[in-house]
Amino acid sequence: MCRHGSQGRLRSKVQSTRGMMIDEGGAVLRGVLSAEMVETAVKGAQVKYRKCLFTPLVTLWTFLMQTLSADGSCREAVAKLMAMVSGAQLLDVGDLDPETGPYCKARKRLSQPLVTRLARETANALHKKYPAGKLLNGRRIKVADGTIVSMPDTPKNQKQYPQPSTQKPGLGFPLMRIVAVMSLQCGAVLDVAFGPYAGKRTGETAMLRTLFSTLKTGDVLLGDRYYASYWMIAMLQQRGVDTLFRQHQHRKIDFRCGTRLGRDDHLITMPKPRQRPEWMTRAIYRQLPEQMTVREVRVRVQQRGYRVKTLVLVTTLLDAQLYNKQEIAEAFRQRWHVELDLRSIKQAMGMSVLRCKTPNMVQKEVWVHMLAYNLIRTVMARAAEQAGIEPREVSFTGAMQTINAFAPVLEMADEADHPRLWEILLRMMARHRVGDRPGRYEPRAVKRRAKPIALLTEPRDVARARLVKAGANK
């Protein structure tokens, strides 16, 4: 970023960038991720760094802005940083270098535990402020779900996150499976686990077990039928966590059995399987009850156009007076929010295809996306609070567009004018509401056709050699 001859001048000005990088350069996120918060996390993680322009604070800010950018390239991130420091007259024009090498090296030095800590702290602070809504008598509801992302086809990425075995070598991309635990009320990503797409102990249930510490006594966990096993329900119940899952499709369902609570609503007994899973220790297996009582609720979908006409839910919320059937069904319907949230992170924030070329940087890139997402959710919650609405009523895509639009204005404005601009930003953000479209249904198909480009059916170097050979024979 700087020439060797300017190192002395640079070191004398590094300290002046401390507050500017977050509080002005990222002024939209001011008060959400302050310089003091980052510095506290740096000290807590015992991160050591050199006295240069790319301190952890500056590197983290640049990485966040890169994540929020539609372009997403290192070149644009460095260009934005150059524009900012030159506009603030922190460095002379001759001291600046547009090369991306120093920034890329600084990203490698950036501590992943530092980014992870900031992402979790931001999410926990938001969840603490908005722990619950009106569903299930005000219980804290969290949602778990998984997704898949791809990354550049490099040897290191392929070794850590292999492409599907059904694809030919050289034609596929490494895939990472991600499982997230999110707050239903405010949408914050509380924690994530990631691993290979396929292989031993790489399924969503195995990864969710590594996130049990995120679930606290009194929580209610929502999930799809993939999680509805005896082991998952029993282990979570031991931790004081209630569950509400869609019943697994392979389990036999008979509402004539058990204790009837109402129409399509009864209590049944789930026996502990005799065979202990390979991943479970004998001590844990002995601690689990020989049988447990759960509640099954059948929900009939009356809306025309829906693929699913009936679904059966299984839950440990046994009290039919405290949690009636309609409320159970409505709570599970809200599980769809996690699908939309993960889609926002992958599509609106561009995490569907990661850019980094090594596993360590890929993991760091995921955590920076989670931090950026939680910061945006925090700003959205403030906008909702000011407008007197729920955080879920604000559009995430609209919030991102508003943040990107106001960022350069806040960077150029005088500090005294920031409160007024911040007020306008929150008011505009709150106007971007999630559409109220009850009963909406759409076909799982798109109208716009992809460009008519042939698919690569052999490794690129083989195809390139074939073209060269064909040209030489002419």
N, C-alpha and C positions, 0 to 999 in steps of 0.2 A: 504493500500500500504506500510505503514511503521510501524514498531513496536513502542510500547509506549516508550521504552527506547531511541529511536533515534529522538524523537520529537525536542529536542534542536538543534541537528545537522541539521535536516531537515529544520527547520525554518531559520537557518543561510544560507542555500543554495538555498532557494526557489527563491530568486531574480535572481540568476544566470540562472534560467531556462527561464526567461522572453523572451529573443530573440531567444533562441535555439529552443523552441517548434514549432515556425512557420518558422523561417528563416533557420533552419537547419534540424530539425526533419521532417518538411514538406517543404523541400527545393524546391521541384518541384513547389510549390505554392508560393514561395518567391516573394515578390513584388505584389502579387495578394491579399493576405490577410496578411498584416503585423501585427506584434505585436502591433504597434502604433494604427492601425485601430481598432483592437479588444479592446484595452484599452480605446480608445475614446468612443466606443460604450458601454463599461461597465460603464463608468462615465455618459454617456448620459442616460442610462437606470437606473442609480442609483442602481446598483447591489452591494450588500454587500457580502463579502465572508471572509472565515477564511484564515489565513496564514499557508497553508499546501501545499503539493505537487499539489493537484488537485485544482488549481486556475481556474477561468473561462477560461483563455487562454489555460491551459494544458488540461482541460476537453474537451473544444471545439475541440482542435487539435486531441485528442484521438478519439473523436466521429466522426470526419471527416475521419480519417484514417480507422476507423471501417466501415464506410459507403463505402469507396472505396475498401475494402477488399473483396475478393471472399468468404472467410469464414464467415465474418460478426459477429463473436461471441465476447462477452465481454472478454473471456479468451484470445483470440488472440490479442485483442486490448491492454490488460494489459501487455501481454508478449512483444509486440512491444515497449511499453513504457519503460518497465524494461530494455530491450536490449539497448534502446537509452540512458537512463540516466546512465546506467552502462558503456556503451561505451564512454560516455563523461566524466566519472569519477566524476559525480555530487554527487553520493551517493555511500557508500560502499555496497558491496554485502550483508552484514549482515543486512543492513537497508531496503532491498527490500522484499516484500511479494507478492507472485503470486495470492493471493486471489482477487476476483473480487468485493467483497463487497464495499470497499471504492470508487471504480470507479463508481459502479452502484448508490451509494448514491450521488456522485458528479454530475452524469447525472440528477438525480432528482432535485438537487439544481440549475442546470444550467437554467438561465432565458430564457424562451421561447421568450419574447419580444426582448431579446438580439440577439438570433439566427435569428428571423424574420427580425430585423433591418439590420443585416449584409447581409442576403440573398437579401433583396430589394436594399440595397445600392450597392452591387456588380453588380446586374442586371442593375440598372439604370446607373451606370458608364459605363458599356459595351454598353448599348443601346444608351447612349449619344454620344459615340464615333462612333458607326455604326448605326445611326438612320434610314437610308433609302438606298434603292438601285436604280435601274434604272426603276423599275416598277411604273406605275401611275404617271409619271412625277416627280419622286423623293419624293413622299408622304411617311410619316412615316406609316408603315403598321404593325399592331399588329393582333395576331390570338388568338381566344378563342376556347377552347375545354375541354371536360370532360373525366374522366376515373374512374375506380373502383379499389380499392386495398382491400386486406383482412388483417386480423390480428389475433393474438392468441384468442382462444375461452375461454375468462375469463368472469366472471359475470359482471365486470365493463365495459369491452369492449362491451359486449352484450347489456347492458343497454343504452349506449351512441350510439352505432352503430349496431343496431339489424341485425341479419341475415335475409335473405328473408323469408317471411311468408310461402312460398311454401316448405321450408325445415323443417323437423322434429326437435324438440328440441334436442340438443346434437349431431346433425349430421352436422350442418352447421357452418360457421365461420362469425364473424361480418364483415360487409362491410362498407367502407367509400367511399363516392363520392367526387372526387376532380375536381374542375374547375380551369383552369390555363389561364392566359393572358400572351402571349409570344411575343417577338420581332421576326418578320419574318426574318429580315436581319441577325441578329447575333445569334438567337436561345435562348436568355436569358429568364428565367422565371421571369417576372416582378412582379407577385403577384399570389397567389392562395387562394381559398376558399374551405373549406371542411365541410361536414356534413354527416348525415345518408344516406344510399342508397335509402331509401323510406320513405315516410311520407309527411306531409304538409309542403310546401315551402322548399323542399329539392331537387327540380329539377335543371337542369343546368341553366335555365333562371333565376330562383330566386337567385341562387348563383352568377351568373354573375352580377346581379344588385348590389351586395355588393362590386364588384370590379370596379365600375364606376370611382372611383377616380384615378385609374391607367390610364384611357384613357384621353388624353389631346386634347384640341382644335386643329383641323388640322389632327388628326389621322384618319386612315382608319382601320376599324375592319373587319376581315374576320371570317366567321363562317359557320357552316353547317345549313341545313334548320330548325333545331330545334329552332334556334334563330330568324327565319324570321317572326316575328309577328309585328303587327302595334305598339304595346306598346314598344317593344325593339327598333325598328327603330326610332320612334318618340322621345323617351326619349334620345337616343344617339344623334340625330340630334339637340336637344335642347342644348346639351353640346358642339356642334360644331364638333361632330365626325361623319364622313361618314361611311357607312356600305356597305359590299358586302357579301351577303349570298346566299345560294342556296334557291330557292323559296320553300315554304312549299308544301308538296304533296296534302294537302287538299284545297289549294286555286285554284279557277277556273282560267285557263289561256287561253286567246284568243287574238292572235296577230292581229286580224282584228279590234280590238278596240284601243282607245287611239290615241296618236300622233306618227305617224310613223317616225322613225329615220333612218331606213334602213331595210334590210331583217332580220327578227327575232330580231328586236330591236325597242322598242317603249317606250313611257312614258304613265303611267296609274295613276289613282287617287285612293288612298286608304282612304276610309272613316273611321272615328273614330267609333269603336263599341259603341253601345248605352249603353251596360251594363258595368258598372265599375267593374274591377276585385276586389276581396276581399282584396288583399294585397295593393291596391292603395288608397291613401287618396283622398278625394273629391277635395282638393286644387290642387293636381297634375293633377287630371283628367280634371279640368277646364282649366288648363294651356296648355294642349295639343291641337293642332289644330284640327278643325272639319274634315279636310281632308289634305292629303299631297301627293305630286307628287313623284313617284318613277319610276325607269327605269327597265324594264325587258329585258333580253337578253337570247336568246336560243342558246345553244352551241351544235353542233352535233359532236359526237365522231366518227371519222373515223377509229381509230385503231382497228384492228381485235383482238378478245379475251377479250375486255373490257365488263364487265357486263352492264354498263350504255351506252346507245347509244345516248341519248339526255338528257340534263339537262337545266333547266331554272334558271337564276341568277336574283336576285333582288338587286338593289343598289341605293344609293342616289347620285352617281356620274352621274349627268344628262347630262353633256356637251359631246356630241358625238364627237366633234372635238378635245376636250382635252383628252378624254378617249375613244378611239375607241373600237369596239367590240372585236377585237383580243386581245387587251391589258387587257380588263376586264376578258376575258376567261383565259389568261395566269396568271393573278394575282390570280384568284380563284384556278387555278391548283396548285399554290404554297402552298395553304392551307394544302396540304397533309404533309407538313413539320412538322406541329404540331403533327400529328399522329405519325410520326417517332420519334420526340423528346420525347413524352410521353412514347413511347415504349422503348427508350433508358434508360430513368429514371427507368422504371419498370423492364426491363429485364437486361440490362447491369449493372445497379447499384443495382439491387435486391430489388426495392421498391414494387414489385408486392405483396409480402407477408411481411408485417411489423412484427417486432419481439417484440415490447414492449407490456406490459400486462395491462396498464392502459390508459384511454383516453388522459390524459395530456401528458404522455410520447409518445404515438402514434403521437399526433400532433407535438410534438417536433422532433420526428424522421422524419416526413415528411419535416419539415423546414430544418433540417440538410441535408437531401437529396437535397433539392432545393439549399441550399448554396453550397454544394459540386459540384452540376451540374453547377451552374453559375461560380464557380471558374475554372472548367475544360473548360467551354466555353470561359472564358477570356484568358486562356493559348492558346487555339486553335486559337483565334483571333490574338494573337501575332505571332503565328507560321504562320498563313495565311498572315499576313502583311509582315513578313520577306520574304516569298516566292512569294509575289506579286499576291496572289490569294484571292478569297472571303472567308469569314469565313465559309460559308456553304459548301465549297468544301472539308473541312477537315473531316475525319471520326471520329465520337465521340467514337466508340468502339476502334479504333486504338489509339486515344488520351489517353483513359483510360489505355490501355495496356502499352503505352509508359511511362506514369506517374508512374504506379506501378513498371515498370522495372527500372526506373532511381531513384526512391525514396531512396532505400538503398545505391546506389552508391553515391548520393549527401550527404547522412548523414555521410558516412565514409570519404568523400573527405575533403581536406583542404579548408578553405574558399576562399583562393586565386585561387583555381582551379574551383570554382563554375561558373564564367562567361563562361569559355570554355565548361564545361559540359552543361550549360544551352543553349548555342548556338547549341550544337549537338542535344540536346533534341528537340528544336524547329525545327531544320532542319529535323530530323527524323519524327516528328509528321506531318509536312507538306507533307511528302511523302505518308502518308496514306490518300488517296483521296477517296471521295465518288464515287462509280462507275457510269459512264455515260452510263445508260442503257435505252435509249429512247424506249417507247412503250413496256416496259417489263410487262408481266402479268403472274401470277401464280395461280394454283388452291388453294382454301382455304382448304387444307388438308395436312397431313403430312404422310410421308412414314414409319418412325420409329415407331414401336408399343410400347405402354407402357408395363411395367412389368406386368405379369399376376397375380396381387395381388387382392384378393377379396375386394370389397368396404364395408365399415362399414355401416350396415343398422340399427344399434341400438346404443344407447349411449355406450361409451367405458366401463363405470363402470358396465353396465348391461351385456355387452358381457364378461367382465372379470369374473363376478360372475357366469355366465352360464358355463364358462370353468372350474371354480373351482368345481362347483356342478357336472359337468359331470365327472371330475377326481375322485371326492369322491365316486361316484357310481360304479366305476370300482372295 
